[in-house]
């Protein structure tokens, strides 16, 4: 919900949605294909500057979301860097009586590359998420000729999530007003009651939502309002310069680091 809020508040919302999706997805493919630390660092810097300086997203919010997957990444990269063996292998090893914890230069380099590669991909996707509302993303998918039923389900499920959040919040407020969490056992009982009632409320609100669609002329296909946002010359120039720098960095530094 916070990401959706910041997407509507972003200064980059006036940019063409298809261009932002192309920029993020192409960046993601290049980062994966090149597998170069220098390229990943440049992507993190460029996407961060674009999100913070151009989109005017709060740096505290951006940093909090960037740090969210770091713990998972650290454990994943440790699994890549460290291996188990029955005898000491690699440049560094540690005896644990029955086995050895081993780590070599190649495995350490692979772990570091994976760490920065994932962060670079996340920064590219955050640039798209923090500047593009879900409705515009669905319109981009429609231009890619995805099935209508798939797009309609995406729209309905996304909107329905907020309806369930609101219903659950009202139930929690009512339970607190009735001292539903005064004890640990009472909290468990209240949680179970809210879960059961939420299922019933979800069915009722689903029928109401469908009736609202029929009242507005729904005939099996949801039409979306579109706002024309042409791609500007400065945006195209930025895209060309950005991808050119990525390719030049890979050719100049990526190949050298691999050697």
C-alpha positions in Angstrom: 0.0 0.0 0.0 2.9 2.4 0.7 4.5 1.7 -2.6 1.2 2.4 -4.4 1.0 5.7 -2.5 4.5 6.8 -3.4 3.8 5.8 -7.1 1.0 8.2 -7.3 3.1 10.9 -5.6 6.2 10.4 -7.7 7.4 13.2 -10.1 8.1 10.4 -12.6 4.4 9.5 -12.9 4.2 11.8 -15.9 6.6 9.6 -17.7 5.4 7.1 -20.2 4.6 3.9 -18.4 5.8 1.6 -21.2 9.1 3.4 -21.3 9.6 2.9 -17.6 8.7 -0.8 -17.9 11.1 -1.1 -20.8 13.9 0.7 -18.9 13.5 -1.6 -15.8 13.0 -4.9 -17.6 15.9 -4.3 -20.1 18.1 -3.3 -17.2 17.2 -6.5 -15.4 18.1 -8.6 -18.4 21.4 -6.8 -18.9 22.4 -7.1 -15.3 21.7 -10.9 -15.4 23.4 -11.4 -18.8 26.6 -9.3 -18.0 27.1 -10.6 -14.4 29.6 -7.8 -13.8 30.0 -6.1 -10.4 30.9 -2.8 -12.0 27.7 -2.8 -14.1 25.6 -3.8 -11.1 27.1 -0.9 -9.0 26.4 1.6 -11.9 22.8 0.3 -12.2 22.2 0.7 -8.5 23.6 4.3 -8.6 21.7 5.3 -11.7 18.4 3.8 -10.7 18.8 5.2 -7.2 19.4 8.7 -8.6 16.4 8.4 -10.9 14.1 7.3 -8.1 15.3 9.8 -5.5 16.4 12.9 -7.5 13.9 12.7 -10.4 11.0 10.9 -8.8 11.5 12.7 -5.5 10.9 9.6 -3.4 12.0 9.9 0.2 15.5 8.5 0.7 14.4 7.0 4.1 11.6 5.1 2.4 13.8 4.0 -0.5 16.6 2.9 1.9 14.2 0.9 4.1 12.9 -1.0 1.1 16.4 -1.6 -0.3 17.5 -3.0 3.0 14.5 -5.3 3.3 16.0 -8.2 1.2 19.6 -7.8 2.5 19.2 -10.4 5.3 17.9 -12.9 2.8 20.7 -12.0 0.4 23.4 -12.4 3.0 22.3 -16.0 3.9 21.9 -16.8 0.2 25.4 -15.5 -0.7 26.9 -17.3 2.3 25.4 -20.5 0.9 27.1 -19.7 -2.4 30.5 -18.8 -0.9 30.8 -21.6 1.6 30.7 -25.3 0.8 30.9 -28.5 2.9 33.6 -31.0 2.2 35.2 -34.1 3.8 38.7 -32.7 3.3 40.1 -29.2 3.2 39.8 -27.7 -0.2 40.0 -24.1 -1.5 42.0 -21.2 -0.2 40.2 -20.9 3.2 38.8 -23.8 5.2 37.6 -24.4 8.8 37.5 -27.7 10.5 34.3 -28.7 12.2 35.5 -32.1 13.4 33.3 -34.2 11.0 33.5 -31.9 8.0 35.2 -28.8 6.7 33.8 -25.4 5.8 35.6 -24.4 2.7 35.6 -21.2 0.6 37.6 -20.3 -2.5 38.2 -17.2 -4.5 35.8 -18.3 -7.3 33.0 -19.1 -4.9 33.6 -15.8 -3.0 33.6 -13.8 -6.3 30.4 -15.6 -7.4 28.7 -14.7 -4.1 29.7 -11.0 -4.3 28.5 -10.9 -8.0 25.2 -12.4 -7.0 24.8 -10.0 -4.1 25.2 -6.9 -6.2 23.4 -8.3 -9.2 20.3 -8.9 -7.1 20.5 -5.4 -5.5 20.9 -3.9 -9.0 17.8 -5.8 -10.2 15.8 -4.7 -7.2 16.8 -1.1 -7.7 15.6 -1.2 -11.3 12.3 -2.8 -10.3 11.9 -0.3 -7.4 12.3 2.6 -10.0 9.4 1.2 -11.9 7.3 0.4 -8.8 7.8 3.7 -7.0 6.9 5.7 -10.2 4.2 3.6 -11.9 0.8 2.9 -10.4 -0.6 -0.6 -10.9 -3.3 0.6 -13.3 -0.7 1.9 -15.7 1.2 -1.3 -15.5 -1.9 -3.2 -16.4 -2.3 -0.9 -19.4 1.2 -1.7 -20.5 0.4 -5.4 -20.3 -2.7 -4.8 -22.4 -0.5 -3.2 -25.1 1.6 -6.4 -25.0 -1.7 -8.3 -26.0 -1.9 -10.4 -22.8 -5.3 -12.2 -22.4 -8.1 -9.9 -21.2 -9.2 -12.4 -18.5 -5.7 -12.3 -17.0 -5.6 -8.5 -16.9 -9.1 -8.3 -15.5 -8.3 -10.7 -12.7 -5.2 -8.7 -11.9 -7.2 -5.5 -11.6 -10.0 -7.1 -9.5 -7.6 -9.0 -7.2 -5.5 -5.9 -6.6 -8.5 -3.8 -5.8 -10.0 -6.5 -3.6 -6.9 -6.6 -1.5 -7.6 -3.1 -0.2 -11.2 -4.0 0.5 -10.1 -6.9 2.7 -7.5 -4.8 4.4 -10.2 -2.2 5.3 -12.6 -4.9 6.5 -9.9 -6.6 8.6 -8.9 -3.2 10.1 -12.5 -2.5 11.1 -12.9 -5.9 12.8 -9.6 -5.5 14.7 -10.8 -2.0 15.9 -14.1 -3.5 17.1 -12.3 -6.4 18.8 -9.9 -4.0 20.7 -12.9 -1.9 21.8 -14.4 -5.1 23.3 -11.1 -6.0 25.0 -10.5 -8.9 22.6 -6.8 -8.9 23.3 -6.7 -8.6 27.0 -5.1 -12.0 27.4 -3.0 -14.2 25.1 -5.8 -16.9 24.9 -8.4 -14.2 24.2 -6.1 -12.8 21.5 -6.0 -16.3 19.8 -9.8 -16.6 20.0 -10.3 -13.1 18.6 -7.8 -13.8 15.7 -9.8 -17.0 14.8 -13.1 -15.2 15.0 -11.8 -12.4 12.7 -10.5 -15.0 10.2 -13.8 -16.7 10.1 -15.8 -13.5 9.8 -13.4 -12.1 7.2 -14.2 -15.1 4.9 -18.0 -14.3 5.1 -17.4 -10.6 4.6 -15.2 -11.3 1.6 -18.0 -13.3 -0.1 -20.5 -10.5 0.6 -18.2 -7.8 -0.7 -17.3 -9.8 -3.7 -21.0 -10.0 -4.7 -21.4 -6.3 -4.0 -18.4 -5.5 -6.2 -19.8 -7.6 -9.0 -23.2 -5.9 -8.7 -21.5 -2.6 -8.9 -19.8 -3.7 -12.1 -23.1 -4.7 -13.6 -24.7 -1.4 -12.6 -22.0 0.4 -14.6 -22.5 -1.6 -17.8 -20.1 -4.5 -17.3 -20.5 -6.9 -20.2 -17.6 -9.3 -19.5 -14.8 -6.9 -20.3 -13.5 -4.1 -18.1 -12.5 -0.9 -20.0 -9.6 1.2 -18.6 -9.3 4.9 -18.9 -6.0 5.8 -20.6 -4.0 9.0 -20.3 -1.7 9.7 -23.2 1.9 10.3 -21.9 4.2 10.6 -24.9 7.9 9.7 -24.6 9.9 12.9 -24.5 13.2 13.5 -26.2 15.1 13.9 -23.0 13.8 10.6 -21.7 14.9 8.8 -24.9 18.3 10.5 -24.7 18.7 9.4 -21.1 17.8 5.8 -22.1 20.3 5.8 -24.9 23.0 7.3 -22.7 22.2 5.0 -19.8 22.4 1.7 -21.8 25.4 2.9 -23.7 27.3 3.4 -20.4 26.3 0.0 -19.2 27.6 -1.7 -22.4 30.8 0.4 -22.4 31.4 -0.5 -18.7 31.0 -4.2 -19.4 33.3 -4.1 -22.5 35.9 -2.0 -20.7 35.9 -3.4 -17.2 33.7 -6.5 -17.1 35.8 -8.5 -19.6 39.0 -7.4 -17.8 37.6 -8.6 -14.4 36.7 -11.9 -15.8 40.2 -12.4 -17.2 
